[in-house]
């Protein structure tokens, strides 16, 4: 049985073809773009509330819960959930 060595010129030929393909695709690439959805913009506005304002709101709710005066409007919650499922605004 006779085994010939690897012919380097055949390997190089295919290797060079792959290099040319890679450089061509790299030239065609566009720059990356970032798009922020409307919901993302709204959430960023909500997040931009002052930390002190947030703490004040949280403390008010905590006081109401402790006093037993905090009331949950289940109809309002249900409407918000249904609106979210339908894709309506927050």
Secondary structure, 3 states (H helix, E strand, C coil): CCCCCCCHHHHHHHHHHHHHHHHHHHHHCCCCCCCCCHHHHHHHHHHCCCHHHHHHHHHHHHHHHHHCCCCCCHHHHHHHHHHHHHCCCC
